[in-house]
Amino acid sequence: MYEYKAPLRDFEFTYFELMEYEDHLKSLPKYKDLTPETWKAILEEYAKLVEGEIVPLFQNGDQGCKWEEGVVTTPTGFREAYQRYAEAGWQSMAYDEELGGMGLPESLYINTMEMRGVNWAWTSMIGFGKAASPILMDNATPEIRDMFLPKIVTGEWVATMCLTEPHCGTDLGMLRTKAEPAADGTYRLTGTKIFITAGEHDFTDNIVHFVLARIEGAPGGTSGISMFAVPKFNVENGEVADRNGVVCGSIESKMGLKGSATCVMNFDDAKAYLLGEPNKGLQAMFAMMNSARIGTGLQGVCHAELGYQQAAHYARERLQSRSLTGPKNPDGPADPIIVHPDVRRMLLTQKAFAEGGRMFVAYCGKLVDRVNASDDPEVVANAQAKLAFLTPIAKAFLSEAGVESASLAIQCFGGHGYIKEWGVEQNFRDSRIATLYEGTTGIQALDLLGRKVVAANRAFMDAFVADVEKLCEENQDYPLTQRLSAVVHRWQELSEIIGGKSTKNPDEIGAASFDYIMFSGYAVIAYYWARAALVAEQKIAEGTSEKPFYDAKIKTATFYFDRILARTEGHATAMLSGADNLMGMEDDQFLLQF
Amino acid sequence: MYEYKAPLRDFEFTYFELMEYEDHLKSLPKYKDLTPETWKAILEEYAKLVEGEIVPLFQNGDQGCKWEEGVVTTPTGFREAYQRYAEAGWQSMAYDEELGGMGLPESLYINTMEMRGVNWAWTSMIGFGKAASPILMDNATPEIRDMFLPKIVTGEWVATMCLTEPHCGTDLGMLRTKAEPAADGTYRLTGTKIFITAGEHDFTDNIVHFVLARIEGAPGGTSGISMFAVPKFNVENGEVADRNGVVCGSIESKMGLKGSATCVMNFDDAKAYLLGEPNKGLQAMFAMMNSARIGTGLQGVCHAELGYQQAAHYARERLQSRSLTGPKNPDGPADPIIVHPDVRRMLLTQKAFAEGGRMFVAYCGKLVDRVNASDDPEVVANAQAKLAFLTPIAKAFLSEAGVESASLAIQCFGGHGYIKEWGVEQNFRDSRIATLYEGTTGIQALDLLGRKVVAANRAFMDAFVADVEKLCEENQDYPLTQRLSAVVHRWQELSEIIGGKSTKNPDEIGAASFDYIMFSGYAVIAYYWARAALVAEQKIAEGTSEKPFYDAKIKTATFYFDRILARTEGHATAMLSGADNLMGMEDDQFLLQF
């Protein structure tokens, strides 16, 4: 593998030059004193740790975790890297100072996560505590909160999210894990959860499981589900005491992300603390889920960036065949493969997704900060609307783009990409999970089109589109914004058409949803690339000393509009073709070939 | 895993009802007595062996091959299955009777290969002998031919193709393996070959390597390459004698297809037999390569079919959530996921590619038969032209469609698809190699657009398109042929435009080639689906007793035209956008993000 380098220059571009984070931070009382210089200094420090200690463990991850009688051992170096990471205080970065945190914004947490996320297996082991903390802060009694939160903030303990059961993934209404009230006011949990990331490991002394279960006598379906905290070891006076009734029964053998332990967790009369009100567990979960979904979108960016760096280095070094327009390396035995147009097509696709995805995530980070810290209710409401709309797109589209990018990185290596040595095949295998967990692409697509667009009468969409239209109006003479304007009008039109059809046949939503969310992803990324090109034009007009950097932004944006955005045409045609070509087949007709 | 069933009914449809193999066989003197009944009886017999003994080893393949001091052990059961296979005489199926074969046509060999190909790792170990035999038949002296061919025909020995070296894959002009003439008229080969499928294993007593090397003093580049046969064990009086100087140095650790040994082969003064004339090795290789390329396209069909069968069974059994139009399984806890439109979209995509790819391969098989066995030079020339045009499309498009289908099969399983248990993730990993070996998609795309279309002034393309136009003219009132006609005219127009642009800038070929080959693949498959729908309409009009089967063909064809063919629009836009958006970036601009 070529060494991974954190894209610090591009972070600066994305967060400060493009997304105007300086003004953004100043607009939020809580973060108004956080200067761009401090932000960059934190990134630099973080990058050293990630480049030096976390990403070099990437290929170790493929050793996989080992399970033995309920004990899970993580790959070589993973545990030690976490301990140094937690000791350096990084786990507490985005918690408020009164909780013992550094008081930094979520957006910065997300920005740093892109770096460690290049080793996503390692990253996946430590992130749910942050995602789940709001449940403790908002729903738990002070006693329960204080039992768990401080140790999660310091990183002494980590957390899990326990939702899925063998017979229920998407359809949580079917879950069976039982909670019986105990005399001391706590509960006793019994049941089996599967696909639990980091359910058991050797990183920390204790693990706090956030578990969905049904209190005895609760209604069936989703309205009878409650949220509980279940520690691996019971806690007495803030310290680890005896073992609780929760054990890792096995770990899954998976396609990739092997350094991340995916556990079967058996709860057997485990002591559990109710979080919030009985039967309101699903709402609590959704809060956690939204942050996990943006995180999974970010995972796509991480795979795209890692694969891209590998492929771009390789394409400049690997000598094979000659340019069709004459030798570019006449003294060598062949030209570097970067001379070939199709290799450039593959590289630029990866670059457009990695950097475009980064812009998308930085935009979402800004919205999350506003929801968390703005004192203006209108700003909060606007940010919430945009986030509701963008979260499923970020999750689905960026995870799909991550898989495509990781696959193209392999393709740039030719046959060498298929063997383990270069790490690009591992990156691809690791990437493939992202379109499945935290709600598949299909589930995100239904959430987007059914709930966020059609049921909301496009209100959330309008909040986002207003920003896009403003940009287009302010830059009416710029070719890329003209093209952006056309695609956004088409997007609105499609939303209206499908919405209209769905009133007659609800299956029209499901039939259009995948193509709709892909169209949406391409349109959203086009908005960021148009903005990026405009900023770059401005910098070049001002006489920047970094012309090649900004010029590359304009060229990548142009590539994106010319060659990637074109895919929206096929998605539009497909979604307009209606539900009948899917629903007309009888179930039996799917298997008549024998 | 669900049990694989050979799609015998669909074979009958594809070969006899659609591709009119009865007339086809009758038109070739060599095969005129081969009746549809015999063909089907052979398939049934073959299917029993494959279903019973070969596909059940599929998941064993993932154990991988083991290398120890030059000896390679294949996964549990692989060797025994091969021995039974060879003993039953199947390896000799498509050799002429005077060579000791069964005298069956190549098309039937291809048809059977789809079945064993579902376990592609196993299949990959045994197929190169057949592909390489023409080199022995056409180029070798009788002495050399008789030394190797009879044992290859019986399957007592198998063969390999040794082309790639560490520094040269695509660019064979760079190869360095040396051949020195020896006093006895043979040669001594020295060099290292990599990525050699089945370079070493335990299936047979001997292995015959077909090796490209440079005779001392030969010109550099591709015009100084010769083809040699190098046995693992020297041969005396037709029997295995002492060990030759060729050893497997190691096997690759790969993403998938682990049951297929990918070997580093070290040749050290190995006794080698020149095949054909010195310096004409590349031409000999291309004959072998074309058959291997159709085979690799077929590999895509195998992955699509296996994944589809798994996903379709799962989608009918897995209960999760309710249909948006009301419960379809009201007595159960949820509906089977096949009720969801997006699951159907994924299943129909796989079905359209598996069956569409099967039609494509059956069409190619017919052309191969004509080239091999027609006594009409015009028929041969027409078939050769079509094959020249279709081979890169079959290789590139069907391997890409195989990867997409295998990925969609995972997606239908949700998170369960990512774990090893169901075999669908292995199928996906196995599929991924097919767009890389035997010439990457990018290389096929250049071959198609540069050599087969533009350089040939579209003559090969016209030969194929004439068939398509004939169909469209004969069925002017049928909606699908109307749409086919439109897409084919667009395809011709694009070919002309890109050809014109390329005279000014040769990079326009490379810049358009990927989108062009994908467009071509969609158009070719559309032709077969339109034909399939017409045959099905006819059968239904005649009052068939199998209406659901034929009706499913029409519905799948309609789905394909509505939702898959729509992708051509984006490809057209992308290829017309020109080379500048790829070539404008300076090499350094690809890596400025740090």
Interface residues (C-beta under 8 A of the other chain):
Chain A: K5 A6 P7 L8 R9 D10 T164 H167 C168 G169 T170 D171 M174 F195 E252 S253 K254 M255 G256 T262 Q309 A312 H313 A315 R316 L319 Q320 S321 S323 L324 T325 P333 A334 P336 I338 H340 P341 D342 V343 R344 R345 M346 L347 L348 K351 E355 V403 S407 I410 Q411 G414 G415 H416 G417 Y418 I419 K420 E421 E425 F428 R429 R432 I433 T435 L436 Y437 T440 T441 G442 A445 L446 N505 P506 D507 I509 G510 A511 S513 F514 P548 F549 D551 A552 K555 T556 T558 F559 D562 R563 A566 R567 T568 E569 G570 H571 T573 A574 S577 G578 A579 N581 L582 M583 G584 M585 E586 D587 D588 Q589 F590 L591 L592 Q593 F594
Chain B: K5 A6 P7 L8 R9 D10 T164 H167 C168 G169 T170 D171 M174 F195 E252 S253 K254 M255 G256 T262 Q309 A312 H313 A315 R316 L319 Q320 S321 S323 L324 T325 P333 A334 P336 I338 H340 P341 D342 V343 R344 R345 M346 L347 L348 K351 E355 V403 S407 I410 Q411 G414 G415 H416 G417 Y418 I419 K420 E421 E425 F428 R429 R432 I433 T435 L436 Y437 T440 T441 G442 A445 L446 N505 P506 D507 I509 G510 A511 S513 F514 P548 F549 D551 A552 K555 T556 T558 F559 D562 R563 A566 R567 T568 E569 G570 H571 T573 A574 S577 G578 A579 N581 L582 M583 G584 M585 E586 D587 D588 Q589 F590 L591 L592 Q593 F594
